[in-house]
Amino acid sequence: MPFRSIVAEPHELAKLANAFDAAWIGVNSVHTIGRVAQKRARSRLAAIILELWREDPSLPLGGRAVDRFFAGDRLPQP
């Protein structure tokens, strides 16, 4: 789980983990991330989810994270 060092209530950690899982599936449905680039891409996606959560924890995170992931300058290369 990419959110081990986050201090939050258990329900918020579950929300982050669920958002990450949904966003990772969403990212890979648009652009399959190769094995070599997965660690970097997963870290980037986790950072995006944390940023969105800090901006407004009440909003859905998964879809917004996918949008922001692909709005970046470049996709991770395999």
C-alpha positions as CSV (number, residue, x, y, z in Angstrom):
1,M,0.0,0.0,0.0
2,P,1.5,3.4,-1.0
3,F,0.0,5.3,2.0
4,R,1.9,3.7,4.9
5,S,3.4,6.9,6.3
6,I,0.1,8.9,6.2
7,V,-1.5,9.8,9.5
8,A,-5.3,9.6,9.1
9,E,-8.4,8.0,10.5
10,P,-8.8,4.3,9.4
11,H,-11.8,5.2,7.2
12,E,-9.7,7.9,5.4
13,L,-6.9,5.4,4.8
14,A,-9.4,3.0,3.4
15,K,-10.7,5.7,1.1
16,L,-7.2,6.5,-0.1
17,A,-6.4,2.8,-0.7
18,N,-9.7,2.3,-2.6
19,A,-9.1,5.4,-4.7
20,F,-5.6,4.2,-5.5
21,D,-6.8,0.8,-6.5
22,A,-9.6,2.2,-8.7
23,A,-7.3,4.8,-10.2
24,W,-4.6,2.2,-11.0
25,I,-7.1,0.1,-12.9
26,G,-8.3,3.3,-14.7
27,V,-4.7,4.2,-15.6
28,N,-4.0,0.8,-17.0
29,S,-7.2,0.6,-18.9
30,V,-6.1,3.7,-20.9
31,H,-2.4,3.0,-21.1
32,T,-0.9,-0.3,-19.8
33,I,2.1,0.6,-17.7
34,G,5.0,-1.8,-18.3
35,R,6.6,-3.8,-15.5
36,V,9.8,-1.6,-15.4
37,A,7.8,1.7,-15.1
38,Q,5.2,0.4,-12.6
39,K,7.0,1.4,-9.4
40,R,7.5,5.0,-10.6
41,A,4.0,5.2,-12.0
42,R,2.4,3.9,-8.8
43,S,4.4,6.4,-6.7
44,R,3.3,9.2,-9.0
45,L,-0.3,8.1,-8.8
46,A,-0.2,7.9,-5.0
47,A,1.3,11.4,-4.8
48,I,-1.6,12.7,-7.0
49,I,-4.2,11.0,-4.8
50,L,-2.6,12.5,-1.7
51,E,-2.6,15.9,-3.3
52,L,-6.2,15.7,-4.3
53,W,-7.2,14.4,-0.8
54,R,-5.4,17.3,0.8
55,E,-7.1,19.7,-1.5
56,D,-10.6,18.4,-0.6
57,P,-11.0,15.1,1.2
58,S,-14.7,15.0,0.6
59,L,-14.5,14.7,-3.2
60,P,-14.2,11.4,-5.1
61,L,-10.5,10.8,-5.8
62,G,-10.2,7.9,-8.2
63,G,-11.4,9.4,-11.5
64,R,-9.8,12.8,-10.7
65,A,-6.5,11.1,-10.0
66,V,-6.6,9.3,-13.4
67,D,-7.4,12.6,-15.2
68,R,-4.5,14.3,-13.4
69,F,-2.2,11.4,-14.0
70,F,-2.7,11.7,-17.8
71,A,-2.6,15.5,-17.7
72,G,1.1,15.3,-16.7
73,D,3.8,16.1,-19.2
74,R,4.7,12.5,-20.0
75,L,3.6,9.0,-19.3
76,P,6.0,6.6,-17.6
77,Q,8.0,4.6,-20.2
78,P,8.1,0.8,-19.9
